[in-house]
Amino acid sequence: MTRYRGRFAPSPTGPLHLGSLVAALGSWLRARQRGGTWLVRIEDLDPPREVPGAASSILQTLAAFGLSSDEPVIEQSTRTDAYGAQFARLDSQVYRCWCSRADLDPFGGIHPPACVAPPDPSRAPAWRVRVPDEVIGFVDQAFGPQAQNLRDEVGDFVVLRTEGWFAYQLAVVVDDAAQQITEVVRGADLLDSTPRQIYLQHLLGHATPAYLHLPIVLGEDGRKLSKQDRARPVDRYDPVPALRAALAFLGVRTEGTPDRIDDLLRSAIDQFDATRTLAPRET
């Protein structure tokens, strides 16, 4: 059997908040339960949204919660050559596109099989991958069978942005393959992205990992916690309260467990069960 390899891949757009801690903790617990390897990857492919020092802060915070990568941390900003090589392999599957969001509004934001905007020599195009009229299905380890018709529900999607940056959908597929990830554990907000990534895996000849999507942590306003919305960061100098809260959110009971990180994590490894369907919940 292939040894289990999981990962946590935060974007450095702000400090770690409870929602991110839940995703990190869930993926770490899953790896530890299977005696596998847990990796951290910094997804820094969107410079305008990045906060200086956020990557370092995230890594320090994870360490304070007892969550350290088993292998050297990879930063996506150092891997543009790898993404470029894989992009070149898409060849006839990709095309230039000058469509703006406004151009796609009449189509519900879904890009049709042909561009609706004419070429504009005054600005750089994006590159989109053509999608088929077929259903991409997979079984999520928590949410069960999933299916999506890429043409009808997503449309041709961007793999290289107008700014020259490779898009998340391509980069995550390339990195998961390079790091030999066997199961992707992440928040359910990315459930909808999974069929696009599976389609790219098929085009590039990469293996498809298992997927397990964790519940989304919602704020008091019912919205997903977000660094962009200035969600309150967890305190790495006093990690136990946030760790207990994250474990409780994941269905792990910590009553009677001493206020020590190692004890709380050890107890959680024995209890954690993310294979049942979990709905978004408020903090």
PADRENKOL-276474 format. One record per residue (C-alpha): residue number from 0; residue in three letters; z, y, x. Coordinates in steps of 0.1 Angstrom, whole numbers. Each point is the difference from the previous one (the first is absolute). Layout:
// residues N
@nr = NUM; rest = ala; Z = Z; Y = Y; X = X
...
This chain:
// residues 283
@nr = 0; rest = met; Z = 0; Y = 0; X = 0
@nr = 1; rest = thr; Z = -7; Y = 36; X = 11
@nr = 2; rest = arg; Z = 32; Y = 18; X = 10
@nr = 3; rest = tyr; Z = 10; Y = 27; X = -25
@nr = 4; rest = arg; Z = -9; Y = 35; X = 11
@nr = 5; rest = gly; Z = 9; Y = 30; X = -22
@nr = 6; rest = arg; Z = 0; Y = 38; X = 4
@nr = 7; rest = phe; Z = 13; Y = 33; X = -12
@nr = 8; rest = ala; Z = -26; Y = 29; X = 4
@nr = 9; rest = pro; Z = 14; Y = 34; X = -8
@nr = 10; rest = ser; Z = -19; Y = 33; X = 1
@nr = 11; rest = pro; Z = 17; Y = 27; X = 21
@nr = 12; rest = thr; Z = 0; Y = 26; X = -27
@nr = 13; rest = gly; Z = 37; Y = 5; X = -1
@nr = 14; rest = pro; Z = 34; Y = -17; X = 5
@nr = 15; rest = leu; Z = 7; Y = -35; X = -14
@nr = 16; rest = his; Z = 12; Y = 1; X = -36
@nr = 17; rest = leu; Z = 15; Y = -27; X = -22
@nr = 18; rest = gly; Z = -34; Y = -11; X = -13
@nr = 19; rest = ser; Z = -13; Y = -6; X = 35
@nr = 20; rest = leu; Z = 32; Y = -17; X = 10
@nr = 21; rest = val; Z = -4; Y = -24; X = -29
@nr = 22; rest = ala; Z = -35; Y = -9; X = 12
@nr = 23; rest = ala; Z = 11; Y = -4; X = 36
@nr = 24; rest = leu; Z = 30; Y = -20; X = -9
@nr = 25; rest = gly; Z = -19; Y = -23; X = -24
@nr = 26; rest = ser; Z = -27; Y = -7; X = 26
@nr = 27; rest = trp; Z = 27; Y = -6; X = 27
@nr = 28; rest = leu; Z = 20; Y = -24; X = -22
@nr = 29; rest = arg; Z = -31; Y = -20; X = -9
@nr = 30; rest = ala; Z = -9; Y = -4; X = 37
@nr = 31; rest = arg; Z = 36; Y = -10; X = 9
@nr = 32; rest = gln; Z = 2; Y = -25; X = -28
@nr = 33; rest = arg; Z = -31; Y = -17; X = 14
@nr = 34; rest = gly; Z = 11; Y = 1; X = 36
@nr = 35; rest = gly; Z = -30; Y = 22; X = 8
@nr = 36; rest = thr; Z = -10; Y = 32; X = 17
@nr = 37; rest = trp; Z = 5; Y = 35; X = -14
@nr = 38; rest = leu; Z = -21; Y = 29; X = 12
@nr = 39; rest = val; Z = 0; Y = 38; X = -4
@nr = 40; rest = arg; Z = -33; Y = 19; X = -1
@nr = 41; rest = ile; Z = -2; Y = 38; X = -3
@nr = 42; rest = glu; Z = -29; Y = 10; X = -23
@nr = 43; rest = asp; Z = -8; Y = 34; X = 15
@nr = 44; rest = leu; Z = -36; Y = 5; X = -11
@nr = 45; rest = asp; Z = 5; Y = 31; X = -21
@nr = 46; rest = pro; Z = 9; Y = 29; X = 24
@nr = 47; rest = pro; Z = 3; Y = 27; X = -26
@nr = 48; rest = arg; Z = 27; Y = -19; X = -18
@nr = 49; rest = glu; Z = 20; Y = -11; X = 30
@nr = 50; rest = val; Z = 33; Y = 16; X = 10
@nr = 51; rest = pro; Z = 7; Y = 5; X = 37
@nr = 52; rest = gly; Z = 27; Y = -24; X = 11
@nr = 53; rest = ala; Z = -1; Y = -21; X = -32
@nr = 54; rest = ala; Z = -12; Y = -31; X = 17
@nr = 55; rest = ser; Z = 29; Y = 0; X = 25
@nr = 56; rest = ser; Z = 25; Y = 9; X = -27
@nr = 57; rest = ile; Z = -12; Y = -30; X = -21
@nr = 58; rest = leu; Z = 3; Y = -24; X = 29
@nr = 59; rest = gln; Z = 35; Y = 13; X = 8
@nr = 60; rest = thr; Z = 11; Y = -3; X = -36
@nr = 61; rest = leu; Z = -14; Y = -36; X = -3
@nr = 62; rest = ala; Z = 20; Y = -9; X = 31
@nr = 63; rest = ala; Z = 32; Y = 15; X = -14
@nr = 64; rest = phe; Z = -5; Y = -24; X = -30
@nr = 65; rest = gly; Z = -4; Y = -30; X = 23
@nr = 66; rest = leu; Z = -38; Y = -1; X = -5
@nr = 67; rest = ser; Z = -19; Y = 0; X = 33
@nr = 68; rest = ser; Z = -35; Y = -12; X = 6
@nr = 69; rest = asp; Z = -2; Y = -34; X = 17
@nr = 70; rest = glu; Z = -31; Y = 12; X = 19
@nr = 71; rest = pro; Z = -11; Y = 34; X = 14
@nr = 72; rest = val; Z = -7; Y = 26; X = -28
@nr = 73; rest = ile; Z = -36; Y = 7; X = -5
@nr = 74; rest = glu; Z = -13; Y = 35; X = -10
@nr = 75; rest = gln; Z = -32; Y = 1; X = -19
@nr = 76; rest = ser; Z = -11; Y = 33; X = 17
@nr = 77; rest = thr; Z = -5; Y = -20; X = 32
@nr = 78; rest = arg; Z = -23; Y = -26; X = -16
@nr = 79; rest = thr; Z = -30; Y = 20; X = -10
@nr = 80; rest = asp; Z = -23; Y = -20; X = 23
@nr = 81; rest = ala; Z = 11; Y = -32; X = -18
@nr = 82; rest = tyr; Z = -7; Y = 16; X = -34
@nr = 83; rest = gly; Z = -34; Y = 13; X = 13
@nr = 84; rest = ala; Z = -10; Y = -35; X = 11
@nr = 85; rest = gln; Z = 8; Y = -15; X = -33
@nr = 86; rest = phe; Z = -16; Y = 29; X = -19
@nr = 87; rest = ala; Z = -32; Y = -7; X = 19
@nr = 88; rest = arg; Z = 1; Y = -36; X = -12
@nr = 89; rest = leu; Z = -2; Y = 12; X = -36
@nr = 90; rest = asp; Z = -36; Y = 12; X = 8
@nr = 91; rest = ser; Z = -21; Y = 0; X = -32
@nr = 92; rest = gln; Z = 31; Y = -3; X = -22
@nr = 93; rest = val; Z = 9; Y = 37; X = 6
@nr = 94; rest = tyr; Z = -18; Y = 33; X = -7
@nr = 95; rest = arg; Z = 4; Y = 37; X = 4
@nr = 96; rest = cys; Z = 14; Y = 19; X = -30
@nr = 97; rest = trp; Z = 5; Y = 37; X = -8
@nr = 98; rest = cys; Z = 17; Y = -5; X = -34
@nr = 99; rest = ser; Z = 31; Y = 21; X = -6
@nr = 100; rest = arg; Z = 28; Y = -9; X = -24
@nr = 101; rest = ala; Z = -14; Y = 26; X = -24
@nr = 102; rest = asp; Z = -33; Y = -19; X = 1
@nr = 103; rest = leu; Z = 17; Y = -32; X = -10
@nr = 104; rest = asp; Z = 21; Y = 15; X = -28
@nr = 105; rest = pro; Z = -26; Y = -8; X = -27
@nr = 106; rest = phe; Z = 3; Y = -37; X = 12
@nr = 107; rest = gly; Z = 38; Y = -1; X = -2
@nr = 108; rest = gly; Z = 2; Y = 4; X = 37
@nr = 109; rest = ile; Z = -18; Y = -33; X = 5
@nr = 110; rest = his; Z = -30; Y = 2; X = 24
@nr = 111; rest = pro; Z = -31; Y = -15; X = -16
@nr = 112; rest = pro; Z = -25; Y = -23; X = 18
@nr = 113; rest = ala; Z = -20; Y = 31; X = 11
@nr = 114; rest = cys; Z = 11; Y = 34; X = 12
@nr = 115; rest = val; Z = 0; Y = 28; X = -26
@nr = 116; rest = ala; Z = 0; Y = 29; X = 26
@nr = 117; rest = pro; Z = -30; Y = 8; X = 22
@nr = 118; rest = pro; Z = 2; Y = 0; X = 38
@nr = 119; rest = asp; Z = 16; Y = 31; X = 14
@nr = 120; rest = pro; Z = -10; Y = 8; X = 36
@nr = 121; rest = ser; Z = 27; Y = 26; X = 3
@nr = 122; rest = arg; Z = 28; Y = -25; X = 0
@nr = 123; rest = ala; Z = 7; Y = -35; X = 12
@nr = 124; rest = pro; Z = -2; Y = -29; X = -25
@nr = 125; rest = ala; Z = 25; Y = -27; X = -7
@nr = 126; rest = trp; Z = -10; Y = -36; X = 3
@nr = 127; rest = arg; Z = 5; Y = -23; X = -29
@nr = 128; rest = val; Z = -2; Y = -38; X = -3
@nr = 129; rest = arg; Z = -21; Y = -14; X = -28
@nr = 130; rest = val; Z = 19; Y = -22; X = -24
@nr = 131; rest = pro; Z = -13; Y = -29; X = -21
@nr = 132; rest = asp; Z = 2; Y = -5; X = -37
@nr = 133; rest = glu; Z = 25; Y = -27; X = 3
@nr = 134; rest = val; Z = 37; Y = -7; X = -5
@nr = 135; rest = ile; Z = 22; Y = -2; X = 31
@nr = 136; rest = gly; Z = 31; Y = -21; X = -9
@nr = 137; rest = phe; Z = 31; Y = -10; X = 19
@nr = 138; rest = val; Z = 35; Y = -13; X = -9
@nr = 139; rest = asp; Z = 28; Y = 24; X = 9
@nr = 140; rest = gln; Z = 31; Y = -18; X = 10
@nr = 141; rest = ala; Z = 21; Y = 22; X = -23
@nr = 142; rest = phe; Z = -23; Y = 13; X = -27
@nr = 143; rest = gly; Z = -22; Y = -31; X = -4
@nr = 144; rest = pro; Z = -38; Y = -2; X = -6
@nr = 145; rest = gln; Z = -18; Y = 33; X = 6
@nr = 146; rest = ala; Z = -37; Y = 8; X = -6
@nr = 147; rest = gln; Z = -22; Y = 31; X = 4
@nr = 148; rest = asn; Z = -37; Y = 7; X = -4
@nr = 149; rest = leu; Z = -6; Y = 23; X = 29
@nr = 150; rest = arg; Z = -32; Y = 16; X = -15
@nr = 151; rest = asp; Z = 16; Y = 7; X = -34
@nr = 152; rest = glu; Z = 35; Y = 9; X = 11
@nr = 153; rest = val; Z = -4; Y = 15; X = 35
@nr = 154; rest = gly; Z = -36; Y = 6; X = 9
@nr = 155; rest = asp; Z = -14; Y = 4; X = 34
@nr = 156; rest = phe; Z = 29; Y = 11; X = 22
@nr = 157; rest = val; Z = 4; Y = 20; X = 32
@nr = 158; rest = val; Z = 5; Y = -17; X = 33
@nr = 159; rest = leu; Z = -8; Y = 30; X = 23
@nr = 160; rest = arg; Z = 11; Y = 34; X = -11
@nr = 161; rest = thr; Z = -20; Y = 33; X = 3
@nr = 162; rest = glu; Z = 25; Y = 11; X = 26
@nr = 163; rest = gly; Z = -10; Y = -29; X = 22
@nr = 164; rest = trp; Z = 32; Y = -20; X = -6
@nr = 165; rest = phe; Z = -1; Y = -36; X = -10
@nr = 166; rest = ala; Z = 14; Y = -6; X = -35
@nr = 167; rest = tyr; Z = 32; Y = -20; X = -7
@nr = 168; rest = gln; Z = -19; Y = -28; X = -17
@nr = 169; rest = leu; Z = -20; Y = -9; X = 31
@nr = 170; rest = ala; Z = 27; Y = 6; X = 25
@nr = 171; rest = val; Z = 26; Y = -21; X = -17
@nr = 172; rest = val; Z = -24; Y = -29; X = -3
@nr = 173; rest = val; Z = -9; Y = 2; X = 37
@nr = 174; rest = asp; Z = 36; Y = 2; X = 11
@nr = 175; rest = asp; Z = 13; Y = -28; X = -22
@nr = 176; rest = ala; Z = -27; Y = -22; X = 15
@nr = 177; rest = ala; Z = 6; Y = 11; X = 36
@nr = 178; rest = gln; Z = 38; Y = -6; X = -4
@nr = 179; rest = gln; Z = -6; Y = -33; X = -18
@nr = 180; rest = ile; Z = 21; Y = 10; X = -30
@nr = 181; rest = thr; Z = 5; Y = -30; X = -23
@nr = 182; rest = glu; Z = 17; Y = 18; X = -29
@nr = 183; rest = val; Z = 0; Y = 37; X = -10
@nr = 184; rest = val; Z = 32; Y = 11; X = -16
@nr = 185; rest = arg; Z = -1; Y = 36; X = -13
@nr = 186; rest = gly; Z = 6; Y = 22; X = -30
@nr = 187; rest = ala; Z = -17; Y = -6; X = -33
@nr = 188; rest = asp; Z = -17; Y = 34; X = 2
@nr = 189; rest = leu; Z = -25; Y = -17; X = 23
@nr = 190; rest = leu; Z = -7; Y = -30; X = -24
@nr = 191; rest = asp; Z = -32; Y = 18; X = -11
@nr = 192; rest = ser; Z = -13; Y = 3; X = 35
@nr = 193; rest = thr; Z = 2; Y = -37; X = 8
@nr = 194; rest = pro; Z = -33; Y = -11; X = -15
@nr = 195; rest = arg; Z = -18; Y = 27; X = 21
@nr = 196; rest = gln; Z = 16; Y = -14; X = 31
@nr = 197; rest = ile; Z = -8; Y = -36; X = -9
@nr = 198; rest = tyr; Z = -36; Y = 10; X = -5
@nr = 199; rest = leu; Z = -1; Y = 16; X = 35
@nr = 200; rest = gln; Z = 16; Y = -31; X = 14
@nr = 201; rest = his; Z = -28; Y = -20; X = -15
@nr = 202; rest = leu; Z = -27; Y = 23; X = 14
@nr = 203; rest = leu; Z = 15; Y = 0; X = 35
@nr = 204; rest = gly; Z = 8; Y = -37; X = 1
@nr = 205; rest = his; Z = 38; Y = 4; X = 2
@nr = 206; rest = ala; Z = 26; Y = -23; X = -16
@nr = 207; rest = thr; Z = 17; Y = 12; X = -31
@nr = 208; rest = pro; Z = 38; Y = 1; X = 3
@nr = 209; rest = ala; Z = 24; Y = -7; X = -28
@nr = 210; rest = tyr; Z = 12; Y = 30; X = -19
@nr = 211; rest = leu; Z = 34; Y = 8; X = -15
@nr = 212; rest = his; Z = 6; Y = 34; X = -16
@nr = 213; rest = leu; Z = 35; Y = 13; X = -4
@nr = 214; rest = pro; Z = 13; Y = 22; X = -29
@nr = 215; rest = ile; Z = -6; Y = 38; X = 3
@nr = 216; rest = val; Z = 31; Y = 21; X = 4
@nr = 217; rest = leu; Z = -1; Y = 28; X = -25
@nr = 218; rest = gly; Z = 19; Y = 33; X = 0
@nr = 219; rest = glu; Z = 19; Y = 15; X = -29
@nr = 220; rest = asp; Z = -33; Y = 16; X = -12
@nr = 221; rest = gly; Z = -15; Y = -34; X = -3
@nr = 222; rest = arg; Z = -25; Y = 6; X = 28
@nr = 223; rest = lys; Z = -3; Y = -21; X = 32
@nr = 224; rest = leu; Z = 21; Y = 13; X = 29
@nr = 225; rest = ser; Z = -22; Y = 18; X = 24
@nr = 226; rest = lys; Z = 3; Y = 18; X = 34
@nr = 227; rest = gln; Z = -24; Y = 26; X = -13
@nr = 228; rest = asp; Z = 24; Y = 7; X = -29
@nr = 229; rest = arg; Z = 28; Y = 4; X = 25
@nr = 230; rest = ala; Z = 18; Y = -32; X = -11
@nr = 231; rest = arg; Z = 35; Y = 0; X = 15
@nr = 232; rest = pro; Z = 0; Y = -19; X = 33
@nr = 233; rest = val; Z = 24; Y = -28; X = 8
@nr = 234; rest = asp; Z = 27; Y = 8; X = 25
@nr = 235; rest = arg; Z = -4; Y = -19; X = 32
@nr = 236; rest = tyr; Z = 34; Y = 12; X = 12
@nr = 237; rest = asp; Z = 17; Y = -16; X = -30
@nr = 238; rest = pro; Z = -24; Y = -28; X = -10
@nr = 239; rest = val; Z = 23; Y = -23; X = -20
@nr = 240; rest = pro; Z = -1; Y = 18; X = -34
@nr = 241; rest = ala; Z = -38; Y = 2; X = 0
@nr = 242; rest = leu; Z = -3; Y = -36; X = 12
@nr = 243; rest = arg; Z = 22; Y = -12; X = -28
@nr = 244; rest = ala; Z = -20; Y = 20; X = -25
@nr = 245; rest = ala; Z = -33; Y = -14; X = 13
@nr = 246; rest = leu; Z = 13; Y = -36; X = -1
@nr = 247; rest = ala; Z = 13; Y = 5; X = -35
@nr = 248; rest = phe; Z = -34; Y = 13; X = -10
@nr = 249; rest = leu; Z = -15; Y = -32; X = 14
@nr = 250; rest = gly; Z = 25; Y = -21; X = -20
@nr = 251; rest = val; Z = 23; Y = -9; X = 28
@nr = 252; rest = arg; Z = 37; Y = 1; X = -7
@nr = 253; rest = thr; Z = 22; Y = 15; X = 27
@nr = 254; rest = glu; Z = 34; Y = 0; X = -16
@nr = 255; rest = gly; Z = 26; Y = -13; X = 24
@nr = 256; rest = thr; Z = -23; Y = 2; X = 30
@nr = 257; rest = pro; Z = 15; Y = 21; X = 28
@nr = 258; rest = asp; Z = -14; Y = 35; X = 8
@nr = 259; rest = arg; Z = -19; Y = -13; X = 30
@nr = 260; rest = ile; Z = -38; Y = 1; X = 3
@nr = 261; rest = asp; Z = -2; Y = -35; X = 15
@nr = 262; rest = asp; Z = 22; Y = -15; X = -27
@nr = 263; rest = leu; Z = -19; Y = 17; X = -28
@nr = 264; rest = leu; Z = -34; Y = -11; X = 14
@nr = 265; rest = arg; Z = 12; Y = -36; X = 6
@nr = 266; rest = ser; Z = 12; Y = -3; X = -36
@nr = 267; rest = ala; Z = -32; Y = 15; X = -13
@nr = 268; rest = ile; Z = -22; Y = -26; X = 19
@nr = 269; rest = asp; Z = 18; Y = -27; X = -20
@nr = 270; rest = gln; Z = -4; Y = 17; X = -34
@nr = 271; rest = phe; Z = -33; Y = 19; X = 0
@nr = 272; rest = asp; Z = -26; Y = -12; X = -25
@nr = 273; rest = ala; Z = -30; Y = 22; X = -5
@nr = 274; rest = thr; Z = -23; Y = -27; X = -16
@nr = 275; rest = arg; Z = 10; Y = 10; X = -35
@nr = 276; rest = thr; Z = -19; Y = 28; X = -17
@nr = 277; rest = leu; Z = 19; Y = 33; X = 5
@nr = 278; rest = ala; Z = -7; Y = 32; X = -20
@nr = 279; rest = pro; Z = 4; Y = 36; X = 14
@nr = 280; rest = arg; Z = 36; Y = 11; X = -3
@nr = 281; rest = glu; Z = 19; Y = 33; X = 4
@nr = 282; rest = thr; Z = 24; Y = 5; X = 29
